Amino acid sequence: GEDVEQSLFLSVREGDSSVINCTYTDSSSTYLYWYKQEPGAGLQLLTYIFSNMDMKQDQRLTVLLNKKDKHLSLRIADTQTGDSAIYFCAEKDPGGGNKLTFGTGTQLKVEL
Amino acid sequence: EPEVTQTPSHQVTQMGQEVILRCVPISNHLYFYWYRQILGQKVEFLVSFYNNEISEKSEIFDDQFSVERPDGSNFTLKIRSTKLEDSAMYFCATTRDGVPTGELFFGEGSRLTVL
């Protein structure tokens, strides 16, 4: 089955770039997602990428995909205190089902 | 902006008791899901529901769990006889078009504590 792994914590200074990493196990073509969870809130979709793409950029967010290494990263440029949250990587079931497999989440702390 | 709402936000119950968690999906959404997150662990898929029936369920979703949409609006998750290990945050999610590109909208979660 699918497995998604992330590091648990990341601390950066305001204005720096943040890079949150994720590895996944399934090599089939599929969609990969980044979700953000602020305290007391539900998960909010930030962006997604299909596994035949290498990169996707959306304003301050850049997603990089290394399909060979099964490595996904989310880069946040000019990180702000409002970016402090938990970031979840998720993979869609490549078998055609609708479920997502999530990582443990990376807690991003932005310091002044 | 439309949102998924969940009730209760926090429920404390005794082991063996029945619990019902409720979700009001966004009105034109057709696909409904329950996920849960045990403290410090991954967000885990429980079940998906479409066209008034379960379309997929995980190993976690055993006979103690059930889902229904009794009145065409609320989407409920029932745990018949709660166990200590059911303590978790339960998230409802809905989407209009289904994944992959249909965005999953998550509720804020219902925290269940089983004593």
gemmi code that builds the backbone of each chain (N, CA, C; Angstrom):
import gemmi

chains = {
    "A": [
        ("GLY", (0.816, -1.191, 0.000), (0.000, 0.000, 0.000), (0.853, 1.245, 0.000)),
        ("GLU", (0.180, 2.382, -0.124), (0.913, 3.641, -0.176), (1.405, 4.019, 1.215)),
        ("ASP", (2.549, 4.682, 1.259), (3.057, 5.224, 2.508), (3.673, 6.575, 2.204)),
        ("VAL", (3.420, 7.537, 3.069), (3.911, 8.895, 2.868), (4.616, 9.326, 4.141)),
        ("GLU", (5.840, 9.832, 4.008), (6.629, 10.204, 5.164), (7.058, 11.664, 5.081)),
        ("GLN", (7.049, 12.329, 6.232), (7.489, 13.715, 6.330), (8.282, 13.891, 7.616)),
        ("SER", (9.158, 14.890, 7.612), (9.793, 15.266, 8.867), (8.763, 16.013, 9.711)),
        ("LEU", (8.944, 15.994, 11.022), (7.900, 16.483, 11.919), (7.940, 17.991, 12.152)),
        ("PHE", (9.130, 18.581, 12.161), (9.237, 19.993, 12.530), (10.180, 20.731, 11.584)),
        ("LEU", (9.866, 22.023, 11.398), (10.752, 22.914, 10.661), (10.602, 24.297, 11.259)),
        ("SER", (11.717, 24.934, 11.534), (11.686, 26.281, 12.073), (12.480, 27.184, 11.138)),
        ("VAL", (11.893, 28.315, 10.761), (12.567, 29.267, 9.869), (12.352, 30.674, 10.388)),
        ("ARG", (13.187, 31.592, 9.910), (13.006, 33.007, 10.252), (12.099, 33.669, 9.230)),
        ("GLU", (11.346, 34.621, 9.697), (10.470, 35.381, 8.804), (11.292, 35.976, 7.661)),
        ("GLY", (10.783, 35.827, 6.450), (11.466, 36.345, 5.274), (12.323, 35.314, 4.561)),
        ("ASP", (12.698, 34.260, 5.287), (13.476, 33.194, 4.651), (12.539, 32.290, 3.859)),
        ("SER", (13.147, 31.409, 3.064), (12.357, 30.386, 2.371), (12.248, 29.153, 3.258)),
        ("SER", (11.107, 28.504, 3.156), (10.886, 27.228, 3.865), (10.813, 26.123, 2.819)),
        ("VAL", (11.409, 24.992, 3.127), (11.285, 23.836, 2.250), (10.823, 22.654, 3.087)),
        ("ILE", (9.652, 22.177, 2.757), (9.074, 21.038, 3.470), (9.143, 19.831, 2.544)),
        ("ASN", (9.682, 18.741, 3.061), (9.934, 17.567, 2.227), (9.005, 16.411, 2.549)),
        ("CYS", (8.838, 15.557, 1.551), (7.928, 14.425, 1.675), (8.434, 13.311, 0.764)),
        ("THR", (8.355, 12.098, 1.227), (8.648, 10.959, 0.358), (7.431, 10.033, 0.326)),
        ("TYR", (7.246, 9.389, -0.797), (6.112, 8.483, -0.951), (6.623, 7.192, -1.582)),
        ("THR", (5.817, 6.161, -1.503), (6.336, 4.856, -1.913), (5.778, 4.365, -3.251)),
        ("ASP", (4.564, 4.799, -3.609), (3.953, 4.205, -4.792), (4.475, 4.865, -6.052)),
        ("SER", (4.932, 4.076, -7.005), (5.528, 4.638, -8.213), (4.519, 4.803, -9.352)),
        ("SER", (3.272, 4.433, -9.120), (2.264, 4.576, -10.172), (1.940, 6.046, -10.389)),
        ("SER", (1.418, 6.341, -11.530), (1.007, 7.717, -11.814), (-0.144, 8.101, -10.905)),
        ("THR", (-0.022, 9.255, -10.320), (-1.044, 9.663, -9.368), (-0.924, 11.156, -9.116)),
        ("TYR", (-1.811, 11.655, -8.288), (-1.783, 13.051, -7.867), (-1.193, 13.133, -6.459)),
        ("LEU", (-0.445, 14.216, -6.244), (0.167, 14.482, -4.944), (-0.255, 15.872, -4.495)),
        ("TYR", (-0.517, 16.016, -3.211), (-1.140, 17.227, -2.699), (-0.354, 17.787, -1.522)),
        ("TRP", (-0.499, 19.088, -1.331), (-0.073, 19.729, -0.091), (-1.280, 20.397, 0.548)),
        ("TYR", (-1.512, 20.041, 1.821), (-2.575, 20.638, 2.606), (-1.963, 21.412, 3.767)),
        ("LYS", (-2.667, 22.441, 4.200), (-2.228, 23.260, 5.345), (-3.298, 23.178, 6.432)),
        ("GLN", (-2.861, 23.033, 7.674), (-3.796, 23.022, 8.795), (-3.369, 24.057, 9.809)),
        ("GLU", (-4.183, 25.090, 9.956), (-3.924, 26.090, 10.984), (-4.570, 25.629, 12.281)),
        ("PRO", (-4.105, 26.162, 13.415), (-4.650, 25.706, 14.707), (-6.163, 25.822, 14.769)),
        ("GLY", (-6.807, 24.745, 15.169), (-8.260, 24.749, 15.332), (-9.045, 24.709, 14.043)),
        ("ALA", (-8.370, 24.525, 12.933), (-9.062, 24.543, 11.637), (-8.915, 23.208, 10.930)),
        ("GLY", (-9.685, 23.021, 9.885), (-9.568, 21.830, 9.063), (-8.410, 21.938, 8.093)),
        ("LEU", (-8.230, 20.908, 7.303), (-7.153, 20.899, 6.318), (-7.589, 21.678, 5.082)),
        ("GLN", (-6.693, 22.526, 4.609), (-6.989, 23.356, 3.447), (-6.030, 23.003, 2.320)),
        ("LEU", (-6.579, 22.712, 1.144), (-5.732, 22.380, 0.004), (-4.940, 23.599, -0.438)),
        ("LEU", (-3.608, 23.433, -0.526), (-2.745, 24.516, -1.026), (-2.495, 24.368, -2.509)),
        ("THR", (-2.104, 23.167, -2.909), (-1.755, 22.925, -4.296), (-1.656, 21.425, -4.532)),
        ("TYR", (-1.670, 21.040, -5.795), (-1.478, 19.633, -6.124), (-0.683, 19.538, -7.423)),
        ("ILE", (-0.117, 18.372, -7.651), (0.689, 18.145, -8.848), (0.462, 16.729, -9.326)),
        ("PHE", (0.425, 16.538, -10.625), (0.325, 15.191, -11.177), (1.729, 14.653, -11.336)),
        ("SER", (1.870, 13.362, -11.198), (3.212, 12.778, -11.103), (4.000, 12.788, -12.406)),
        ("ASN", (3.411, 13.274, -13.512), (4.201, 13.401, -14.734), (4.800, 14.802, -14.867)),
        ("MET", (4.588, 15.638, -13.841), (5.142, 16.993, -13.838), (6.351, 17.028, -12.911)),
        ("ASP", (7.255, 17.975, -13.190), (8.432, 18.157, -12.339), (8.243, 19.293, -11.350)),
        ("MET", (7.481, 20.277, -11.758), (7.404, 21.482, -10.954), (6.068, 22.172, -11.190)),
        ("LYS", (5.607, 22.830, -10.141), (4.420, 23.675, -10.271), (4.613, 24.875, -9.369)),
        ("GLN", (4.335, 26.056, -9.904), (4.516, 27.269, -9.107), (3.205, 28.020, -8.999)),
        ("ASP", (2.929, 28.509, -7.804), (1.707, 29.268, -7.566), (2.034, 30.343, -6.556)),
        ("GLN", (2.301, 31.548, -7.044), (2.661, 32.688, -6.201), (3.875, 32.341, -5.350)),
        ("ARG", (3.749, 32.327, -4.024), (4.928, 32.058, -3.180), (5.240, 30.570, -3.039)),
        ("LEU", (4.377, 29.734, -3.586), (4.542, 28.287, -3.421), (5.150, 27.655, -4.663)),
        ("THR", (6.149, 26.804, -4.444), (6.729, 26.023, -5.535), (6.760, 24.573, -5.107)),
        ("VAL", (6.175, 23.719, -5.931), (6.209, 22.283, -5.675), (7.203, 21.660, -6.632)),
        ("LEU", (8.122, 20.873, -6.078), (9.081, 20.144, -6.902), (8.858, 18.653, -6.712)),
        ("LEU", (8.867, 17.925, -7.816), (8.659, 16.476, -7.760), (9.815, 15.769, -8.432)),
        ("ASN", (10.457, 14.894, -7.693), (11.489, 14.012, -8.232), (10.890, 12.616, -8.252)),
        ("LYS", (10.380, 12.242, -9.426), (9.642, 10.984, -9.509), (10.557, 9.785, -9.311)),
        ("LYS", (11.793, 9.919, -9.761), (12.752, 8.813, -9.650), (12.998, 8.485, -8.172)),
        ("ASP", (13.165, 9.545, -7.357), (13.428, 9.347, -5.940), (12.142, 9.337, -5.116)),
        ("LYS", (10.992, 9.560, -5.767), (9.709, 9.623, -5.063), (9.768, 10.667, -3.946)),
        ("HIS", (10.230, 11.832, -4.316), (10.438, 12.908, -3.358), (9.679, 14.138, -3.826)),
        ("LEU", (8.891, 14.678, -2.917), (8.074, 15.860, -3.184), (8.471, 16.938, -2.191)),
        ("SER", (8.578, 18.160, -2.666), (8.870, 19.232, -1.730), (7.960, 20.430, -1.985)),
        ("LEU", (7.748, 21.185, -0.925), (6.975, 22.426, -0.993), (7.887, 23.546, -0.519)),
        ("ARG", (8.125, 24.495, -1.397), (8.943, 25.646, -1.033), (8.029, 26.855, -0.861)),
        ("ILE", (8.160, 27.523, 0.269), (7.401, 28.749, 0.536), (8.404, 29.890, 0.538)),
        ("ALA", (8.279, 30.786, -0.410), (9.189, 31.930, -0.481), (8.728, 33.011, 0.481)),
        ("ASP", (9.702, 33.782, 1.017), (9.381, 34.919, 1.881), (8.382, 34.493, 2.959)),
        ("THR", (8.769, 33.521, 3.749), (7.863, 32.946, 4.755), (7.435, 33.996, 5.768)),
        ("GLN", (6.147, 34.004, 6.068), (5.562, 34.966, 7.009), (5.053, 34.245, 8.251)),
        ("THR", (4.833, 35.006, 9.316), (4.333, 34.379, 10.547), (2.988, 33.707, 10.309)),
        ("GLY", (2.218, 34.208, 9.375), (0.933, 33.598, 9.057), (1.052, 32.249, 8.364)),
        ("ASP", (2.266, 31.902, 7.958), (2.481, 30.585, 7.358), (2.698, 29.505, 8.411)),
        ("SER", (2.816, 29.904, 9.669), (2.978, 28.910, 10.741), (1.756, 28.020, 10.788)),
        ("ALA", (1.977, 26.728, 10.622), (0.868, 25.765, 10.532), (1.479, 24.375, 10.399)),
        ("ILE", (0.604, 23.390, 10.274), (1.061, 22.037, 9.954), (0.789, 21.804, 8.476)),
        ("TYR", (1.768, 21.297, 7.768), (1.661, 21.054, 6.333), (1.672, 19.550, 6.075)),
        ("PHE", (0.641, 19.092, 5.398), (0.491, 17.666, 5.102), (0.718, 17.401, 3.624)),
        ("CYS", (1.525, 16.419, 3.367), (1.687, 15.863, 2.040), (0.679, 14.720, 1.912)),
        ("ALA", (0.085, 14.534, 0.739), (-0.879, 13.444, 0.560), (-0.775, 12.909, -0.861)),
        ("GLU", (-1.087, 11.639, -0.981), (-1.031, 10.970, -2.274), (-2.394, 10.352, -2.557)),
        ("LYS", (-2.858, 10.530, -3.778), (-4.120, 9.892, -4.152), (-3.878, 8.421, -4.439)),
        ("ASP", (-4.816, 7.601, -4.057), (-4.765, 6.179, -4.355), (-4.629, 5.965, -5.863)),
        ("PRO", (-3.481, 5.443, -6.331), (-3.299, 5.268, -7.782), (-4.142, 4.153, -8.357)),
        ("GLY", (-4.761, 3.381, -7.495), (-5.582, 2.261, -7.956), (-6.951, 2.669, -8.465)),
        ("GLY", (-7.213, 3.972, -8.485), (-8.488, 4.450, -9.016), (-9.486, 4.842, -7.973)),
        ("GLY", (-9.205, 4.522, -6.717), (-10.119, 4.924, -5.655), (-9.984, 6.396, -5.356)),
        ("ASN", (-10.806, 6.883, -4.476), (-10.819, 8.310, -4.171), (-10.089, 8.670, -2.890)),
        ("LYS", (-9.535, 7.734, -2.193), (-8.949, 8.072, -0.909), (-7.571, 8.699, -1.077)),
        ("LEU", (-7.217, 9.499, -0.078), (-5.895, 10.098, 0.005), (-5.139, 9.450, 1.156)),
        ("THR", (-3.846, 9.246, 0.954), (-2.961, 8.782, 2.013), (-2.110, 9.967, 2.442)),
        ("PHE", (-2.195, 10.324, 3.724), (-1.505, 11.500, 4.247), (-0.234, 11.113, 4.978)),
        ("GLY", (0.705, 12.052, 5.011), (1.846, 11.948, 5.900), (1.462, 12.417, 7.288)),
        ("THR", (2.440, 12.413, 8.190), (2.185, 12.817, 9.580), (2.034, 14.324, 9.726)),
        ("GLY", (2.458, 15.058, 8.708), (2.412, 16.511, 8.804), (3.731, 17.072, 9.311)),
        ("THR", (4.105, 18.218, 8.795), (5.305, 18.939, 9.239), (4.849, 20.228, 9.891)),
        ("GLN", (5.238, 20.409, 11.148), (4.874, 21.654, 11.839), (5.893, 22.719, 11.488)),
        ("LEU", (5.436, 23.758, 10.822), (6.301, 24.879, 10.448), (6.136, 26.003, 11.463)),
        ("LYS", (7.255, 26.403, 12.045), (7.248, 27.519, 12.992), (8.061, 28.656, 12.378)),
        ("VAL", (7.450, 29.813, 12.264), (8.120, 30.967, 11.688), (8.451, 31.931, 12.807)),
        ("GLU", (9.733, 32.214, 12.959), (10.177, 33.085, 14.050), (10.564, 34.451, 13.520)),
        ("LEU", (10.361, 35.445, 14.376), (10.668, 36.819, 13.969), (12.177, 37.073, 14.000)),
    ],
    "B": [
        ("GLU", (-17.723, 32.315, 2.054), (-17.254, 31.099, 1.367), (-17.917, 29.877, 1.995)),
        ("PRO", (-18.443, 28.990, 1.184), (-19.110, 27.804, 1.751), (-18.104, 26.955, 2.511)),
        ("GLU", (-18.599, 26.277, 3.555), (-17.705, 25.464, 4.340), (-18.415, 24.226, 4.861)),
        ("VAL", (-17.597, 23.270, 5.236), (-18.085, 22.044, 5.858), (-18.111, 22.285, 7.359)),
        ("THR", (-19.233, 22.000, 7.980), (-19.316, 22.201, 9.426), (-19.489, 20.868, 10.136)),
        ("GLN", (-18.833, 20.741, 11.271), (-18.899, 19.500, 12.034), (-19.338, 19.782, 13.454)),
        ("THR", (-20.128, 18.863, 13.992), (-20.509, 18.927, 15.401), (-20.455, 17.525, 15.998)),
        ("PRO", (-20.156, 17.396, 17.293), (-19.646, 18.463, 18.159), (-18.175, 18.751, 17.870)),
        ("SER", (-17.667, 19.820, 18.398), (-16.241, 20.097, 18.215), (-15.415, 19.205, 19.143)),
        ("HIS", (-15.983, 18.868, 20.295), (-15.282, 17.983, 21.219), (-16.317, 17.163, 21.974)),
        ("GLN", (-16.099, 15.866, 22.040), (-16.984, 15.000, 22.806), (-16.159, 14.063, 23.670)),
        ("VAL", (-16.548, 13.986, 24.914), (-15.926, 13.064, 25.857), (-16.957, 11.993, 26.169)),
        ("THR", (-16.562, 10.737, 26.086), (-17.503, 9.653, 26.303), (-16.834, 8.519, 27.063)),
        ("GLN", (-17.651, 7.693, 27.667), (-17.144, 6.518, 28.363), (-17.004, 5.364, 27.381)),
        ("MET", (-16.013, 4.555, 27.598), (-15.798, 3.360, 26.782), (-17.079, 2.530, 26.726)),
        ("GLY", (-17.413, 2.060, 25.537), (-18.614, 1.258, 25.365), (-19.831, 2.045, 24.948)),
        ("GLN", (-19.776, 3.359, 25.055), (-20.915, 4.182, 24.672), (-20.932, 4.413, 23.165)),
        ("GLU", (-22.111, 4.710, 22.657), (-22.270, 5.038, 21.239), (-22.034, 6.534, 21.031)),
        ("VAL", (-21.413, 6.843, 19.921), (-21.137, 8.242, 19.587), (-21.578, 8.503, 18.151)),
        ("ILE", (-22.185, 9.633, 17.934), (-22.531, 10.055, 16.571), (-21.875, 11.399, 16.297)),
        ("LEU", (-21.085, 11.444, 15.254), (-20.457, 12.695, 14.819), (-21.173, 13.158, 13.559)),
        ("ARG", (-21.419, 14.455, 13.525), (-22.230, 14.987, 12.429), (-21.450, 15.954, 11.556)),
        ("CYS", (-21.818, 15.965, 10.297), (-21.159, 16.804, 9.310), (-22.227, 17.378, 8.392)),
        ("VAL", (-22.158, 18.687, 8.148), (-23.019, 19.290, 7.141), (-22.138, 19.659, 5.961)),
        ("PRO", (-22.294, 18.947, 4.850), (-21.425, 19.199, 3.703), (-21.834, 20.468, 2.955)),
        ("ILE", (-20.986, 20.908, 2.077), (-21.317, 22.009, 1.182), (-22.439, 21.535, 0.257)),
        ("SER", (-23.386, 22.416, -0.022), (-24.685, 21.984, -0.531), (-24.644, 21.241, -1.870)),
        ("ASN", (-23.773, 21.580, -2.776), (-23.795, 20.903, -4.076), (-22.724, 19.818, -4.181)),
        ("HIS", (-22.169, 19.416, -3.050), (-21.146, 18.384, -3.064), (-21.782, 17.001, -3.038)),
        ("LEU", (-21.112, 16.065, -3.726), (-21.700, 14.751, -3.937), (-20.913, 13.626, -3.281)),
        ("TYR", (-19.653, 13.908, -2.962), (-18.788, 12.874, -2.401), (-18.452, 13.256, -0.966)),
        ("PHE", (-18.536, 12.296, -0.075), (-18.318, 12.577, 1.346), (-17.325, 11.571, 1.912)),
        ("TYR", (-16.525, 12.057, 2.845), (-15.460, 11.229, 3.406), (-15.348, 11.470, 4.909)),
        ("TRP", (-14.884, 10.435, 5.598), (-14.427, 10.601, 6.985), (-12.970, 10.165, 7.052)),
        ("TYR", (-12.183, 11.017, 7.710), (-10.791, 10.721, 8.023), (-10.633, 10.894, 9.522)),
        ("ARG", (-9.597, 10.275, 10.083), (-9.325, 10.535, 11.494), (-7.823, 10.696, 11.710)),
        ("GLN", (-7.484, 11.384, 12.800), (-6.081, 11.561, 13.160), (-5.934, 11.316, 14.653)),
        ("ILE", (-5.298, 10.217, 14.981), (-4.921, 9.970, 16.369), (-3.761, 10.902, 16.682)),
        ("LEU", (-3.755, 11.427, 17.900), (-2.766, 12.422, 18.288), (-1.346, 11.977, 17.951)),
        ("GLY", (-0.648, 12.807, 17.180), (0.742, 12.525, 16.845), (0.926, 11.546, 15.696)),
        ("GLN", (-0.190, 11.087, 15.120), (-0.086, 10.117, 14.034), (-0.629, 10.712, 12.727)),
        ("LYS", (-0.652, 9.897, 11.702), (-1.067, 10.368, 10.384), (-2.580, 10.547, 10.300)),
        ("VAL", (-2.976, 11.363, 9.362), (-4.395, 11.453, 9.014), (-4.736, 10.200, 8.201)),
        ("GLU", (-5.734, 9.450, 8.678), (-6.047, 8.149, 8.072), (-7.438, 8.170, 7.439)),
        ("PHE", (-7.541, 7.602, 6.270), (-8.821, 7.469, 5.588), (-9.680, 6.423, 6.296)),
        ("LEU", (-10.942, 6.748, 6.491), (-11.878, 5.788, 7.062), (-12.843, 5.259, 5.994)),
        ("VAL", (-13.546, 6.195, 5.336), (-14.628, 5.757, 4.454), (-14.968, 6.860, 3.459)),
        ("SER", (-15.432, 6.443, 2.284), (-15.982, 7.403, 1.319), (-17.418, 6.997, 1.000)),
        ("PHE", (-18.224, 7.976, 0.658), (-19.676, 7.771, 0.522), (-20.148, 8.567, -0.671)),
        ("TYR", (-20.856, 7.889, -1.566), (-21.359, 8.556, -2.763), (-22.666, 7.913, -3.173)),
        ("ASN", (-23.607, 8.727, -3.553), (-24.886, 8.217, -4.037), (-25.554, 7.320, -2.990)),
        ("ASN", (-25.473, 7.769, -1.756), (-26.115, 7.094, -0.629), (-25.574, 5.709, -0.308)),
        ("GLU", (-24.349, 5.457, -0.691), (-23.759, 4.202, -0.271), (-22.251, 4.342, -0.121)),
        ("ILE", (-21.678, 3.438, 0.663), (-20.234, 3.441, 0.862), (-19.562, 3.015, -0.439)),
        ("SER", (-18.600, 3.831, -0.896), (-17.875, 3.478, -2.115), (-16.526, 2.845, -1.811)),
        ("GLU", (-15.986, 3.165, -0.657), (-14.699, 2.588, -0.272), (-14.558, 2.723, 1.244)),
        ("LYS", (-13.895, 1.745, 1.864), (-13.630, 1.860, 3.294), (-12.285, 1.230, 3.607)),
        ("SER", (-11.693, 1.680, 4.706), (-10.392, 1.169, 5.101), (-10.578, 0.037, 6.106)),
        ("GLU", (-9.440, -0.578, 6.460), (-9.456, -1.666, 7.447), (-9.925, -1.168, 8.814)),
        ("ILE", (-9.707, 0.125, 9.067), (-10.108, 0.688, 10.357), (-11.626, 0.659, 10.490)),
        ("PHE", (-12.305, 0.846, 9.398), (-13.767, 0.996, 9.369), (-14.399, -0.382, 9.503)),
        ("ASP", (-14.416, -0.899, 10.755), (-14.988, -2.225, 10.978), (-16.471, -2.124, 11.339)),
        ("ASP", (-17.007, -3.208, 11.856), (-18.454, -3.269, 12.112), (-18.913, -2.293, 13.185)),
        ("GLN", (-17.991, -1.738, 13.938), (-18.363, -0.759, 14.960), (-18.707, 0.599, 14.357)),
        ("PHE", (-18.292, 0.799, 13.111), (-18.499, 2.083, 12.455), (-19.630, 1.983, 11.436)),
        ("SER", (-20.355, 3.061, 11.291), (-21.340, 3.143, 10.214), (-21.499, 4.601, 9.809)),
        ("VAL", (-21.927, 4.802, 8.566), (-22.181, 6.150, 8.077), (-23.551, 6.173, 7.420)),
        ("GLU", (-24.172, 7.343, 7.470), (-25.401, 7.508, 6.735), (-25.664, 8.982, 6.496)),
        ("ARG", (-26.618, 9.205, 5.596), (-27.038, 10.570, 5.314), (-28.561, 10.563, 5.454)),
        ("PRO", (-29.021, 10.582, 6.687), (-30.425, 10.276, 6.950), (-31.434, 11.255, 6.360)),
        ("ASP", (-31.071, 12.504, 6.275), (-32.066, 13.486, 5.869), (-31.628, 14.280, 4.647)),
        ("GLY", (-30.653, 13.779, 3.931), (-30.196, 14.445, 2.722), (-29.296, 15.626, 2.964)),
        ("SER", (-29.063, 15.970, 4.239), (-28.139, 17.064, 4.507), (-27.018, 16.601, 5.417)),
        ("ASN", (-27.348, 16.213, 6.661), (-26.299, 15.743, 7.557), (-25.691, 14.441, 7.069)),
        ("PHE", (-24.383, 14.344, 7.255), (-23.645, 13.103, 6.969), (-23.062, 12.682, 8.302)),
        ("THR", (-23.430, 11.497, 8.780), (-23.037, 11.126, 10.133), (-22.106, 9.922, 10.156)),
        ("LEU", (-21.263, 9.917, 11.169), (-20.401, 8.781, 11.484), (-20.811, 8.288, 12.858)),
        ("LYS", (-21.183, 7.024, 12.935), (-21.577, 6.442, 14.215), (-20.548, 5.401, 14.631)),
        ("ILE", (-20.160, 5.487, 15.891), (-19.310, 4.452, 16.478), (-20.166, 3.773, 17.532)),
        ("ARG", (-20.435, 2.491, 17.339), (-21.449, 1.812, 18.160), (-21.019, 1.635, 19.599)),
        ("SER", (-19.836, 1.153, 19.820), (-19.343, 0.872, 21.163), (-17.894, 1.336, 21.213)),
        ("THR", (-17.700, 2.536, 21.720), (-16.384, 3.155, 21.607), (-15.335, 2.435, 22.440)),
        ("LYS", (-14.106, 2.451, 21.901), (-12.952, 1.894, 22.598), (-11.975, 3.031, 22.871)),
        ("LEU", (-11.049, 2.784, 23.786), (-10.061, 3.817, 24.101), (-9.311, 4.267, 22.854)),
        ("GLU", (-9.005, 3.300, 21.978), (-8.211, 3.613, 20.789), (-8.989, 4.375, 19.722)),
        ("ASP", (-10.282, 4.614, 19.960), (-11.051, 5.451, 19.042), (-10.839, 6.942, 19.319)),
        ("SER", (-10.155, 7.246, 20.404), (-9.860, 8.648, 20.713), (-9.029, 9.247, 19.584)),
        ("ALA", (-9.536, 10.297, 18.972), (-8.873, 10.888, 17.811), (-9.638, 12.137, 17.399)),
        ("MET", (-9.062, 12.838, 16.434), (-9.780, 13.926, 15.758), (-10.376, 13.333, 14.500)),
        ("TYR", (-11.669, 13.510, 14.324), (-12.367, 12.971, 13.158), (-12.711, 14.119, 12.215)),
        ("PHE", (-12.253, 13.992, 10.971), (-12.490, 15.029, 9.978), (-13.476, 14.537, 8.926)),
        ("CYS", (-14.462, 15.364, 8.654), (-15.341, 15.141, 7.522), (-14.784, 15.936, 6.344)),
        ("ALA", (-14.886, 15.385, 5.149), (-14.455, 16.101, 3.956), (-15.459, 15.846, 2.843)),
        ("THR", (-15.647, 16.856, 2.006), (-16.590, 16.684, 0.898), (-15.998, 17.305, -0.359)),
        ("THR", (-16.467, 16.812, -1.493), (-16.052, 17.379, -2.759), (-17.175, 17.238, -3.759)),
        ("ARG", (-17.249, 18.155, -4.700), (-18.315, 18.100, -5.693), (-18.008, 17.055, -6.760)),
        ("ASP", (-16.785, 17.059, -7.224), (-16.452, 16.255, -8.398), (-15.596, 15.038, -8.080)),
        ("GLY", (-15.277, 14.814, -6.859), (-14.398, 13.699, -6.527), (-12.944, 14.045, -6.791)),
        ("VAL", (-12.065, 13.366, -6.121), (-10.651, 13.541, -6.425), (-10.397, 12.916, -7.797)),
        ("PRO", (-9.359, 13.218, -8.568), (-8.193, 13.866, -7.999), (-8.217, 15.379, -7.997)),
        ("THR", (-8.844, 15.994, -9.005), (-8.674, 17.436, -9.053), (-9.785, 18.162, -8.330)),
        ("GLY", (-10.833, 17.440, -7.973), (-11.859, 18.081, -7.176), (-11.325, 18.329, -5.784)),
        ("GLU", (-11.304, 19.562, -5.360), (-10.715, 19.872, -4.062), (-11.542, 19.278, -2.946)),
        ("LEU", (-10.870, 18.634, -2.027), (-11.504, 18.136, -0.808), (-11.623, 19.287, 0.170)),
        ("PHE", (-12.829, 19.578, 0.613), (-13.041, 20.597, 1.627), (-13.211, 19.889, 2.971)),
        ("PHE", (-12.372, 20.234, 3.921), (-12.405, 19.592, 5.229), (-13.133, 20.465, 6.239)),
        ("GLY", (-13.833, 19.815, 7.155), (-14.356, 20.508, 8.313), (-13.255, 20.708, 9.343)),
        ("GLU", (-13.601, 21.389, 10.436), (-12.618, 21.694, 11.463), (-12.327, 20.505, 12.372)),
        ("GLY", (-13.105, 19.461, 12.248), (-12.840, 18.264, 13.015), (-13.667, 18.161, 14.273)),
        ("SER", (-13.903, 16.933, 14.693), (-14.550, 16.649, 15.976), (-13.569, 15.832, 16.796)),
        ("ARG", (-13.224, 16.376, 17.947), (-12.273, 15.652, 18.805), (-13.057, 14.706, 19.701)),
        ("LEU", (-12.744, 13.425, 19.610), (-13.400, 12.412, 20.447), (-12.410, 11.907, 21.480)),
        ("THR", (-12.814, 11.978, 22.731), (-12.005, 11.453, 23.823), (-12.789, 10.346, 24.504)),
        ("VAL", (-12.228, 9.145, 24.491), (-12.885, 7.997, 25.118), (-12.148, 7.669, 26.416)),
        ("LEU", (-12.908, 7.670, 27.513), (-12.297, 7.425, 28.832), (-12.567, 6.005, 29.316)),
    ],
}
model = gemmi.Model(1)
for chain_id, residues in chains.items():
    chain = gemmi.Chain(chain_id)
    for i, (resn, *xyz) in enumerate(residues, 1):
        res = gemmi.Residue()
        res.name, res.seqid = resn, gemmi.SeqId(i, " ")
        for name, pos in zip(("N", "CA", "C"), xyz):
            atom = gemmi.Atom()
            atom.name, atom.element = name, gemmi.Element(name[0])
            atom.pos, atom.b_iso = gemmi.Position(*pos), 0.0
            res.add_atom(atom)
        chain.add_residue(res)
    model.add_chain(chain)
structure = gemmi.Structure()
structure.add_model(model)
structure.setup_entities()
